[in-house]
């Protein structure tokens, strides 16, 4: 290709020199109307068109074509990358949504388990507390009964002593302790049974 270029340039150079030499000999008037200049005009028009064609075909058009191809390739690559990125983003979004639902279900399960365990612990502690309270109530009732019995015995003993003293001080009767004890016990039992 460089051989053809060199050949064309040399031919153009000689032709230019030839016509420049002829122009110096030139005639007066407009060269466009002079029929003797038509062959040179036609020649230079053809040479200019051929040179323009060669220049466009081998220099400008391949560069434009390569630029357009690169641009198209880049656009296609960018579209593929964008589609891939969009698909990856959708997958990531689905993974996040799945993870969130799984975490929600796990947390709900944990909360339910904690709630049931707490409820069971509370029920167990309530049973333990009720059992302890019942035991303490039973013990308190026993102590009350024991104290009541002791108080009744003391009251009966005090009643016997008071009765003996009252009878001795107020009357001349002789007080029989065994008989007095029987009467007081019977009377106190009747009183306690009535209550």
C-alpha positions in Angstrom: 0.0 0.0 0.0 2.8 2.4 0.7 4.2 1.7 -2.8 1.0 2.9 -4.4 0.9 6.0 -2.2 4.5 6.9 -3.2 3.7 6.4 -6.9 0.6 8.6 -6.8 2.4 11.3 -5.0 5.3 11.3 -7.5 2.8 11.4 -10.5 1.0 14.3 -8.8 4.2 16.2 -8.3 5.3 15.9 -11.9 1.8 16.8 -13.1 1.7 19.8 -10.9 5.1 21.0 -12.1 4.1 20.6 -15.7 0.9 22.6 -15.3 2.6 25.3 -13.2 5.1 25.8 -16.0 2.2 26.1 -18.5 0.4 28.6 -16.3 3.4 30.9 -16.4 3.1 31.0 -20.2 -0.7 31.7 -19.8 -3.0 33.9 -21.6 -5.2 36.6 -20.2 -8.8 36.0 -19.4 -10.8 33.6 -17.3 -9.4 30.1 -17.3 -12.8 28.6 -16.7 -13.9 29.7 -20.2 -10.7 28.7 -21.9 -11.2 25.3 -23.5 -7.5 24.6 -23.4 -7.7 24.4 -19.5 -10.6 21.8 -19.5 -8.3 18.8 -19.8 -6.3 20.0 -16.8 -9.5 20.7 -14.8 -10.8 17.3 -15.7 -7.5 15.7 -14.7 -7.3 17.5 -11.4 -10.9 16.8 -10.7 -10.4 13.1 -11.3 -7.1 13.1 -9.3 -8.8 15.0 -6.4 -11.7 12.5 -6.4 -9.4 9.5 -6.5 -7.2 11.0 -3.7 -10.3 11.8 -1.7 -11.7 8.3 -2.3 -8.4 6.7 -1.3 -8.1 9.0 1.7 -11.6 8.3 2.8 -11.4 4.5 2.2 -8.1 3.8 3.8 -7.8 6.5 6.5 -11.0 8.0 7.6 -13.6 5.3 7.1 -11.6 2.5 8.9 -11.0 4.8 11.9 -14.7 5.7 12.0 -15.7 2.1 11.6 -13.3 1.0 14.3 -14.6 3.8 16.6 -18.3 2.8 15.9 -17.4 -0.9 16.4 -15.7 -0.1 19.7 -18.6 2.0 20.7 -21.1 -0.7 19.9 -19.0 -3.3 21.7 -18.8 -1.0 24.8 -22.5 -0.4 24.7 -23.2 -4.1 24.4 -20.8 -4.9 27.2 -22.3 -2.2 29.4 -25.8 -3.6 28.7 -24.7 -7.1 29.6 -23.0 -5.8 32.8 -26.1 -3.9 33.7 -28.3 -6.9 33.1 -26.0 -9.1 35.2 -25.8 -6.5 37.9 -29.6 -6.2 37.9 -30.0 -10.0 38.2 -27.4 -10.1 41.0 -29.2 -7.2 42.8 -32.5 -9.1 42.5 -30.9 -12.3 43.9 -29.4 -10.3 46.7 -32.8 -8.7 47.4 -34.5 -12.1 47.4 -31.7 -13.4 49.8 -32.2 -10.5 52.1 -36.0 -10.9 52.1 -35.6 -14.7 52.7 -33.1 -13.9 55.5 -35.5 -11.4 57.1 -38.5 -13.8 57.0 -36.3 -16.6 58.4 -35.0 -14.3 61.2 -38.5 -13.2 61.9 -39.7 -16.8 62.2 -36.7 -17.7 64.4 -37.2 -14.7 66.6 -40.9 -15.5 66.9 -40.1 -19.1 67.8 -37.6 -17.9 70.4 -40.1 -15.4 71.9 -42.8 -18.2 72.0 -40.3 -20.6 73.7 -39.3 -17.9 76.2 -42.9 -17.1 76.9 -43.9 -20.7 77.4 -40.8 -21.3 79.6 -41.6 -18.2 81.6 -45.2 -19.3 82.0 -44.1 -22.7 83.1 -41.6 -21.2 85.6 -44.3 -18.9 86.9 -46.8 -21.7 87.3 -44.2 -23.9 89.0 -43.2 -21.1 91.4 -46.9 -20.4 92.1 -47.4 -24.1 93.0 -44.3 -24.0 95.2 -45.5 -20.8 96.9 -49.0 -22.2 97.3 -47.6 -25.4 98.7 -45.3 -23.4 101.1 -48.2 -21.2 102.1 -50.5 -24.2 102.7 -47.8 -25.8 104.8 -47.4 -22.5 106.8 -51.2 -22.2 107.2 -51.3 -25.8 108.4 -48.5 -25.1 110.9 -50.1 -21.9 112.0 -53.4 -23.7 112.5 -51.6 -26.3 114.6 -49.9 -23.6 116.6 -53.2 -21.8 117.0 -54.9 -25.1 118.1 -52.0 -25.8 120.5 -52.1 -22.3 121.8 -55.9 -22.4 122.1 -55.7 -25.7 124.0 -53.0 -24.3 126.3 -55.1 -21.1 126.9 -58.2 -23.3 127.6 -56.3 -25.4 130.0 -54.9 -22.3 131.7 -58.4 -20.8 131.8 -59.8 -24.0 133.3 -57.0 -24.2 135.8 -57.5 -20.5 136.7 -61.3 -21.1 136.9 -60.7 -24.0 139.3 -58.5 -21.9 141.5 -60.9 -18.9 141.4 -63.9 -21.1 142.0 -62.1 -22.7 145.0 -61.2 -19.3 146.4 -64.6 -17.8 145.8 -66.3 -20.8 147.4 -64.0 -20.7 150.4 -64.2 -16.9 150.9 -67.9 -16.4 150.3 -69.4 -19.6 151.7 -68.7 -22.0 154.5 -68.9 -24.9 152.2 -66.1 -27.2 151.9 -64.8 -27.3 148.3 -64.0 -30.7 146.9 -61.3 -30.2 144.3 -62.0 -33.4 142.3 -65.7 -32.7 142.1 -65.1 -29.0 141.3 -62.7 -30.1 138.5 -65.3 -32.4 137.0 -68.0 -29.7 137.0 -65.7 -27.1 135.5 -64.5 -29.5 132.8 -68.0 -30.4 131.9 -69.2 -26.8 131.9 -66.2 -25.7 129.8 -66.8 -28.5 127.3 -70.4 -27.5 127.0 -69.4 -23.9 126.4 -66.8 -24.8 123.8 -69.2 -27.1 122.0 -71.8 -24.3 121.8 -69.3 -22.0 120.2 
